[in-house]
Amino acid sequence: MFEIPDRPDWQAKAACRGMGPEAFYPQIGQQLSADIVALCEGCRVRDYCAVHAFRTHERHGVWGGLSVKARSKHRQAARRDR
């Protein structure tokens, strides 16, 4: 199983560290900023961030470059694969 280190450790290494949350919580129906997507794609802790969102069932925001909708699709696919 993929182990995630303590949150402060991996979050301190995130490319988005120090940024305000508004970019990661778009309004309903609003597209993700291309800048945020690119930031996440190049982040060295992206996988930890995404795993955190799945484990804690985050229902809002962008985590690991994945929107709420994208995470929902991943969960549905995982259920089908079981």
Secondary structure, DSSP 8 states (H G I E B T S, - for coil): ------HHHHHTT-TTTT--GGGGS--TT----HHHHHHHHT-TTHHHHHHHHHHTT--SS-BTTB-HHHHHHHHHHHHHH-
